[in-house]
Amino acid sequence: MVVTYVQSHWSMMEGMWRAQIDLLPIFAAFTALHGGLGPIIGLALIAGSWLDVLSANPLGTSLVSLFLTALILHRLHEVLLKGQLTAQFFVCVAAGAFGPTISCLFLWGMSMQPLAGWGTLWQIVVNAMICGVAGPFIFLILNQMDRLVSYEPVAQPWNRSVVEVKRSKRY
């Protein structure tokens, strides 16, 4: 909620880079790599709806782009090395590029005539690069938060892989 509010009301980066920064694809990428379909749908519904309400987007645009971005990355999560910084960088670059691209395609599909041109390509590239740089840091923070609220199951003594069998005369 804080990220959607800050990115929809913070215009300093927008004026400096001449591009709107969207960090929600990083959260979609993290959810796609670490969660299932339920958390992906929940993130898309909640964060996408909040962003659409707080910005000038038509309702449902961010919801669809976040869901499809996370779904594409979730389909590839077996192949991706989610623990390495370079993999996190490239996953976040891809997510940062997928989000605005899917939004534009969705708006064109709904016959809404979005303003798109060479400036849109610049905004997609800037957003992808900023998501790529910020992604590993956000992944680190989210992994630490996940460790704080989850637990490691304790191995039970009867689940050992090597079991000593005691034999007697009767057996």
N, C-alpha and C positions, 0 to 999 in steps of 0.2 A: 504494500500500500504506500509506503514511504517512497519507494523508487518510482512508482507511477506518478505520485504527486510532484516529486522533485523534477522529474524529466518533463512533465507537462507545463511546469511553471518557471523553469530555470532557463533564461534566455541568454546567459553569458556565453555559453559554448555555441549556441546557435548563431550569434552575431560574429564570433571570432572565426568560425569555420565555414560560415554560410551554409550550415547543414543542421538539421534537427537530429539530436542524438537519442537513440532508443536502446536502452540497456536490457529491456525485457527479453529479447532473444537469448541472452546469456542464461537467464533463469530457465527459459524453455529448454536450452541445451543441457543444463545441469539436470533438469527433471527428466529429460529423455534418456540421459545416460545412467541415471541412478534410480529411476522409478519405473513404474508400469504405466498402463493406459489410464488408470484412475487418477493418479497425480497429474498426468498430462492434461486430462480433461478439466480437472479442478483448476490448474494454473491458467489454462486458456480462458475458462469461464470467468474466474475472479479477476485476474490481472487484465485480460483483454477488455472486459466490461468497464473496469475502473478507468483504463486509459481512454476508451472511447467516450466515456462520460466527461472526463476532465479535458479532453482535447476537441478539436473540430472534426474528428473522424466521424463518419456515419456509424451508427451503432452496429456492431458486429464485425467491423473491418479488422480490428486488432485481434479480436477473438479468433477469427478464422486464420489469420496469418500466424499467430502464436501456436495454434493447434497444429496446423500443417507443418510448420517449422519443426516442432517437437516430434511430430509423427514421422517425418522424414529421417530425422536423426535417431529416433528410437528404432527404426527399421535397420539402421546401420550400427547399432550400439554393440553388437557382437564383434564387429570388425575393428572398432575404434579403440585406441589405447587411452582410456580415460584418466589414467594416473600420471601421464607425462605432460610436461608444460608445453612442448611443441604441439602435441596432439590437441591439448586444450585450446591453444592459440588458434589453430586452423579450424577446429570445430566452432569456436566462437566467431571467427571471420565468416565462416559459411552461414552460421545462424544470423549474424548481423546483416548479411546480404540477402538471405532468404526472406526475412521479415518484411522489409519494404517492397521487395519484388512481388511477393505473394499479395501484399495489400494492393499494389497497383493493378495486378492481374484480376484480383477480386473486384475492384472498382470498375475496371473495364468490362468485366463479365456482367456486372449489374447495370451497365449503360449509364454510368455516372460521370463520364468524361473527366478523369483526373488530369490536373496540370502536370504533364510529363514532358521532359526534353533532356537536353544535355545536363542541365542543372540537377535533374533527378538522378542521373548516373553518378554525378559528383557526390550527391548526398548519400547514395548507396555505398559508394567506395569509402567515404569518410566514416560512415556508421559502421561498416564492416571492420575497418582498421581500429577504430576506437573500441569496438566490442572485442576484437582480437587481443588488444593490449590489456583491457580491463578484465577479460574473461578469466585468466589464470588466478588473478587476485580474488575475484568473486568466488571462483571454485574453491580456493583455499579457505575462505571465510565460511562458505556453506558446508564444506567438509568438516571443519572444526565444530560448527553448530550441530551437524549431524552426529558427530561423536559424542557431544555433550548430552544429547537427548536419547541416544540409542545405547544398547548394552551388547556386550559380547557374551554369547552363551558359554557357560562353563562346561568343559568336557566332563562327562560322567565317568567314573572309574570303570564301569562295566562296558563302555564303548571303546575300549582300547583295541588297537589293531593286532597287537601281539598278546595272546592269552596263554597263560601257563596252565596246562592240563595236568592234574595230579592223578596218578593211577595207583590203584591198590591191587591186591590179589584177586579181588572179586570182580574187577572190571577189566 
